[in-house]
Amino acid sequence: QVQLVESGGGLVQPGGSLRLSCAASGSRFGFNVMGWYRQASGKQRELVAAIILSGITNYADSVKGRFAISRDNAKSTVSLQMNSLKPEDTAVYYCNVRELRTGGNYWGQGTQVTVSS
């Protein structure tokens, strides 16, 4: 069974930076897509950034130029470097992976990011 462990959330002032990390385990095949979603209070969950096996990335317009996603295929980890954070980035951030061959879709437990002065 695939398990995801997230780390790195917390409280930061506007303009600050945080780095989220997610470690995936339990897969025999590895992962095609690895990414991060977020859900702010009272809003729907939305894609923040995703990266496929080849390294091609996709970002929400609201975070382009501020956030950077990366992955380590050997370690099955995905990270999200978040810079120039804004109060509107406040949300619970979820790691998401899609397993190769099976197409299984898995979610982390979520980590809170709060941007406030």
Secondary structure, DSSP 8 states (H G I E B T S, - for coil): --EEEEE--EEE-TT--EEEEEEEES-SS-EEEEEEEEE-TTS--EEEEEEETT--EEE-GGGTTTEEEEEETTTTEEEEEE-S--GGG-EEEEEEEEETTT--EEE---EEEEE--
